[in-house]
Amino acid sequence: MNTFIIKVSAFWDSEVDVWVASSDNLPGLVTEASTIEMLTAKLKAIIPELIELNRVEFGNKDYIDLYLTTHRHESMKVAG
C-alpha cells in the first residue's frame, strides 16, 4: 500500500478530563477531545485539512495512515 504516515501522540490531561493530541510531522496539529473515539474522529477531519493548508508534499501516495500513540497515567491510593 502506498501511504503517507502521520504520527500523532496523545496524553490524558486529568485536570480537564480530555485527551490532548499533537504531531511532530504535521505542523499545527494540536487538538483535544473527551474520548479516544472523538479524538480519532477529529484527527480524521483535520489531518487532510492541515496537509492542504501546510502544502505538505507527500508524492503520489494513495492513503494517509494515522498512527495514534496514547499515554495515560493514573495514581491510586494503596489501602492500609
Phi and psi in degrees as GROMACS dihedral restraints (atoms count N, CA, C in turn):
[ dihedral_restraints ]
;  ai    aj    ak    al  type     phi  dphi    fc
    3     4     5     6     1   -92.4    20    10
    4     5     6     7     1    96.7    20    10
    6     7     8     9     1  -124.7    20    10
    7     8     9    10     1   154.5    20    10
    9    10    11    12     1  -106.1    20    10
   10    11    12    13     1   125.7    20    10
   12    13    14    15     1  -100.1    20    10
   13    14    15    16     1   130.2    20    10
   15    16    17    18     1  -114.3    20    10
   16    17    18    19     1   120.5    20    10
   18    19    20    21     1  -100.4    20    10
   19    20    21    22     1   123.6    20    10
   21    22    23    24     1  -122.5    20    10
   22    23    24    25     1   136.7    20    10
   24    25    26    27     1  -114.3    20    10
   25    26    27    28     1   135.6    20    10
   27    28    29    30     1  -131.5    20    10
   28    29    30    31     1   146.1    20    10
   30    31    32    33     1  -134.4    20    10
   31    32    33    34     1   154.2    20    10
   33    34    35    36     1   -86.7    20    10
   34    35    36    37     1   121.9    20    10
   36    37    38    39     1   -98.3    20    10
   37    38    39    40     1    98.6    20    10
   39    40    41    42     1   -70.5    20    10
   40    41    42    43     1   -17.7    20    10
   42    43    44    45     1   -69.8    20    10
   43    44    45    46     1   -31.9    20    10
   45    46    47    48     1  -121.4    20    10
   46    47    48    49     1     5.6    20    10
   48    49    50    51     1    55.3    20    10
   49    50    51    52     1    52.1    20    10
   51    52    53    54     1  -141.2    20    10
   52    53    54    55     1   156.2    20    10
   54    55    56    57     1   -87.7    20    10
   55    56    57    58     1   131.8    20    10
   57    58    59    60     1  -113.6    20    10
   58    59    60    61     1   126.1    20    10
   60    61    62    63     1  -122.2    20    10
   61    62    63    64     1   145.8    20    10
   63    64    65    66     1  -151.8    20    10
   64    65    66    67     1   167.1    20    10
   66    67    68    69     1  -139.9    20    10
   67    68    69    70     1   136.6    20    10
   69    70    71    72     1   -81.2    20    10
   70    71    72    73     1   -21.0    20    10
   72    73    74    75     1  -106.8    20    10
   73    74    75    76     1    13.4    20    10
   75    76    77    78     1  -141.5    20    10
   76    77    78    79     1    98.1    20    10
   78    79    80    81     1   -54.6    20    10
   79    80    81    82     1   136.6    20    10
   81    82    83    84     1    88.8    20    10
   82    83    84    85     1    -5.5    20    10
   84    85    86    87     1   -82.0    20    10
   85    86    87    88     1   101.0    20    10
   87    88    89    90     1  -145.7    20    10
   88    89    90    91     1   124.8    20    10
   90    91    92    93     1  -154.5    20    10
   91    92    93    94     1   169.8    20    10
   93    94    95    96     1  -145.7    20    10
   94    95    96    97     1   158.2    20    10
   96    97    98    99     1  -160.7    20    10
   97    98    99   100     1   159.6    20    10
   99   100   101   102     1   -81.5    20    10
  100   101   102   103     1   -18.0    20    10
  102   103   104   105     1  -134.9    20    10
  103   104   105   106     1   159.9    20    10
  105   106   107   108     1   -63.0    20    10
  106   107   108   109     1   -38.6    20    10
  108   109   110   111     1   -62.2    20    10
  109   110   111   112     1   -44.1    20    10
  111   112   113   114     1   -67.4    20    10
  112   113   114   115     1   -37.4    20    10
  114   115   116   117     1   -63.4    20    10
  115   116   117   118     1   -44.9    20    10
  117   118   119   120     1   -60.9    20    10
  118   119   120   121     1   -42.8    20    10
  120   121   122   123     1   -62.5    20    10
  121   122   123   124     1   -42.6    20    10
  123   124   125   126     1   -63.2    20    10
  124   125   126   127     1   -43.2    20    10
  126   127   128   129     1   -62.0    20    10
  127   128   129   130     1   -41.8    20    10
  129   130   131   132     1   -62.3    20    10
  130   131   132   133     1   -29.4    20    10
  132   133   134   135     1   -81.6    20    10
  133   134   135   136     1   -42.2    20    10
  135   136   137   138     1   -87.6    20    10
  136   137   138   139     1   -24.1    20    10
  138   139   140   141     1   -60.1    20    10
  139   140   141   142     1   -50.0    20    10
  141   142   143   144     1   -60.8    20    10
  142   143   144   145     1   -36.3    20    10
  144   145   146   147     1   -64.0    20    10
  145   146   147   148     1   -44.6    20    10
  147   148   149   150     1   -67.3    20    10
  148   149   150   151     1   -35.7    20    10
  150   151   152   153     1   -60.1    20    10
  151   152   153   154     1   -43.9    20    10
  153   154   155   156     1   -68.7    20    10
  154   155   156   157     1   -46.2    20    10
  156   157   158   159     1   -62.4    20    10
  157   158   159   160     1   -38.7    20    10
  159   160   161   162     1   -85.7    20    10
  160   161   162   163     1    -2.3    20    10
  162   163   164   165     1    52.2    20    10
  163   164   165   166     1    45.3    20    10
  165   166   167   168     1   -69.6    20    10
  166   167   168   169     1   127.4    20    10
  168   169   170   171     1   -89.3    20    10
  169   170   171   172     1   121.1    20    10
  171   172   173   174     1  -130.3    20    10
  172   173   174   175     1    28.8    20    10
  174   175   176   177     1    62.9    20    10
  175   176   177   178     1  -145.8    20    10
  177   178   179   180     1  -102.8    20    10
  178   179   180   181     1    46.8    20    10
  180   181   182   183     1   -73.0    20    10
  181   182   183   184     1   147.5    20    10
  183   184   185   186     1   -93.6    20    10
  184   185   186   187     1   -23.7    20    10
  186   187   188   189     1  -139.2    20    10
  187   188   189   190     1   157.6    20    10
  189   190   191   192     1  -110.8    20    10
  190   191   192   193     1   123.7    20    10
  192   193   194   195     1  -101.1    20    10
  193   194   195   196     1   128.9    20    10
  195   196   197   198     1  -100.3    20    10
  196   197   198   199     1   118.6    20    10
  198   199   200   201     1  -105.6    20    10
  199   200   201   202     1   105.6    20    10
  201   202   203   204     1  -104.7    20    10
  202   203   204   205     1   116.8    20    10
  204   205   206   207     1  -108.1    20    10
  205   206   207   208     1   128.0    20    10
  207   208   209   210     1  -114.1    20    10
  208   209   210   211     1   151.1    20    10
  210   211   212   213     1  -134.4    20    10
  211   212   213   214     1   129.7    20    10
  213   214   215   216     1  -142.4    20    10
  214   215   216   217     1   131.8    20    10
  216   217   218   219     1  -122.2    20    10
  217   218   219   220     1   131.7    20    10
  219   220   221   222     1  -129.2    20    10
  220   221   222   223     1   139.9    20    10
  222   223   224   225     1  -107.5    20    10
  223   224   225   226     1   140.2    20    10
  225   226   227   228     1  -129.6    20    10
  226   227   228   229     1   139.3    20    10
  228   229   230   231     1   -75.4    20    10
  229   230   231   232     1   134.4    20    10
  231   232   233   234     1   -83.4    20    10
  232   233   234   235     1   130.4    20    10
  234   235   236   237     1   -68.9    20    10
  235   236   237   238     1   145.5    20    10
